[in-house]
Amino acid sequence: MSLNILFNITIKDSQIEHLTKLIDKQQQLQLTAVADNKELKANIRKLSGLIETYK
């Protein structure tokens, strides 16, 4: 293989690694958002119950 092809492969490998890290981070953020939403919904249900109790 020529040096140019090896260089291009190295660059592409680096780009793929970077994109993989970005995707992993995005997935972590999505999982965190889902967990936060579940917690917020649970808190809203608790507050709604309290409001109904005091009506």
Contacts in CASP RR format, 6 or more apart in sequence:
PFRMAT RR
TARGET T0000
AUTHOR 0000-0000-0000
METHOD contacts of the structure
MODEL  1
MSLNILFNITIKDSQIEHLTKLIDKQQQLQLTAVADNKELKANIRKLSGL
IETYK
END
